Amino acid sequence: MSAGMSVGFAGLSAGYAIGVIGQKGILGYSQQPRLFVGMVLMLIFAEVLGLYGLIIALILKSRATAATPL
């Protein structure tokens, strides 16, 4: 349960961050074209939030199966 919630909330936060950065980045890019590289970097860092959630879920799952007696 906790592994699923970890992935879900991390994906939700990553999606929200990507949406906000994309919206504001496109508006800023239309006024100042030099912002493109910074916008892409921020989008990459926002996408990594989902990957961190997946890594934490894998750690939680491996510890849960290791602690389960046979």
N, C-alpha and C positions, 0 to 999 in steps of 0.2 A: 504494500500500500504506500509506504513512504517513498519507495523508488519511483512509482508511478506519479505520485504528487510532485516529486522533485523534477521529473522530466516535464510534467504538465505546466507547472508554474514557471520553470525556466523558459520553456517554449513560449508561453504567454507573454512573459516579460520581454523576451527577445523580439517577438513579433510586434509588440507595442513600440519598443524602442526603434525598430527598423522603420515602422510606419511614421513615427514622429520625425526621425532624422531624415527620411526620404521626403516628407512633405516640406519641412523647413529647408532642407538642402536644395531642393529644386527651386524653391522661391528665391533663395539666396544666390543660386547659380545663375538664374536668369538676370540678376542684377550685377553680379560679379563673377565672371567665368573662372577666376583663379581659385574659387572655393571647391572645385571638383575633386581634387586630390584629397583634401581634408574631409570632404563628405564621404568619399569612398572609404577612407580609413575609419571614420566613425561608424559606418555601416558594417565594416568587418568586425570591429570590436563589439558592436551590438549583437552580431550573429554568433559570436563566441559564447555569449550567455547561454544559448541553447546547448552548445557543446559541453559547457561546464555542468549543466544540469544532467546531461547524459552520463558524464564521467562519474558524478556523485551517485547517480542511480546504479551504475555498475558496481561501484564500491559498496553501496548499501546491500545490493543483491548478493554479492560475493560473501559479505560478512554474515548475512542472514542464513545462507545455505551452509556456511562453515560452522555456525553455532547450532544448527539443527541436529539433534542426535538421531542416529539410525535405529 
